[in-house]
């Protein structure tokens, strides 16, 4: 069963491509068949793939802003990297394709305010388009023990889903040079020696557990239907 993971935020520069490419690299390195669908006209994910060595686990790349989206057969994971400024019908179309949504947020007042409005729009769409889609946030490029990080954590802790439950906040990903080095080579942090990326891998652990748990929940729902 194919899993579809949408990485989305209407605010540009929040690290959507970093999250999307590292997810793609993680699953590909574990022998999964992965398609990375880049809906952003800037094509940062497609460029990341172009830097990837032929000796690495393959990932199918699709530049969705300029070509038809045809997912290869027997794909295990479809990772969707969305563009900035996504609203209304284009946003609804992508939410409709997803069973899991991750929203990276940067620790800045501007990003937090933008996220508040966008979360409201996402939640309204989920009621109409896909009520079963799993949705969570990821704090990105966080510098520990800073006022900005503290303020972001307080904001995220207060977020609620439409049913009143707390919105899952999966991780605080640090501002690490490992992500820059990985991007330069078309790799994920999971394709470097573990000793060099141990702290970053630890921060990703909860994200990956949550995605896997969401996948099991989807499987049970399909069987029940």
FENFENGI-V22361 format. One record per residue. N is the residue number from 1. BURIAL is b if it has 9 or more other C-alpha atoms within 8 Angstrom, else e. Layout:
# FENFENGI-V22361
((N/BURIAL) (N/BURIAL))
This chain:
# FENFENGI-V22361
((1/e) (2/e) (3/b) (4/b) (5/b) (6/b) (7/b) (8/b) (9/b) (10/b) (11/b) (12/e) (13/e) (14/b) (15/b) (16/b) (17/b) (18/b) (19/b) (20/b) (21/b) (22/b) (23/b) (24/b) (25/b) (26/b) (27/b) (28/b) (29/b) (30/e) (31/e) (32/b) (33/b) (34/b) (35/b) (36/b) (37/b) (38/b) (39/b) (40/b) (41/e) (42/e) (43/b) (44/b) (45/b) (46/b) (47/e) (48/b) (49/b) (50/e) (51/b) (52/b) (53/e) (54/e) (55/e) (56/e) (57/b) (58/e) (59/b) (60/e) (61/b) (62/b) (63/b) (64/b) (65/e) (66/e) (67/e) (68/e) (69/e) (70/e) (71/e) (72/e) (73/e) (74/e) (75/b) (76/b) (77/b) (78/b) (79/b) (80/b) (81/b) (82/b) (83/b) (84/b) (85/e) (86/b) (87/b) (88/e) (89/e) (90/e) (91/b) (92/b) (93/e) (94/b) (95/b) (96/e) (97/e) (98/b) (99/b) (100/b) (101/b) (102/b) (103/b) (104/b) (105/b) (106/b) (107/b) (108/e) (109/e) (110/e) (111/b) (112/b) (113/e) (114/b) (115/b) (116/e) (117/e) (118/b) (119/e) (120/e) (121/b) (122/e) (123/b) (124/e) (125/b) (126/b) (127/e) (128/e) (129/b) (130/b) (131/e) (132/e) (133/b) (134/e) (135/b) (136/b) (137/b) (138/b) (139/b) (140/b) (141/b) (142/b) (143/e) (144/e) (145/e) (146/e) (147/e) (148/e) (149/b) (150/b) (151/b) (152/b) (153/e) (154/e) (155/b) (156/b) (157/b) (158/e) (159/e) (160/b) (161/b) (162/e) (163/e) (164/e) (165/e) (166/b) (167/b) (168/e) (169/b) (170/b) (171/b) (172/b) (173/b) (174/b) (175/e) (176/e) (177/e) (178/e) (179/b) (180/e) (181/e) (182/b) (183/b) (184/b) (185/b) (186/b) (187/b) (188/b) (189/b) (190/b) (191/b) (192/e) (193/e) (194/e) (195/e) (196/e) (197/b) (198/e) (199/e) (200/b) (201/b) (202/e) (203/b) (204/b) (205/e) (206/b) (207/b) (208/e) (209/e) (210/b) (211/b) (212/e) (213/e) (214/b) (215/b) (216/e) (217/e) (218/b) (219/e) (220/e) (221/e) (222/e) (223/e) (224/e) (225/e))
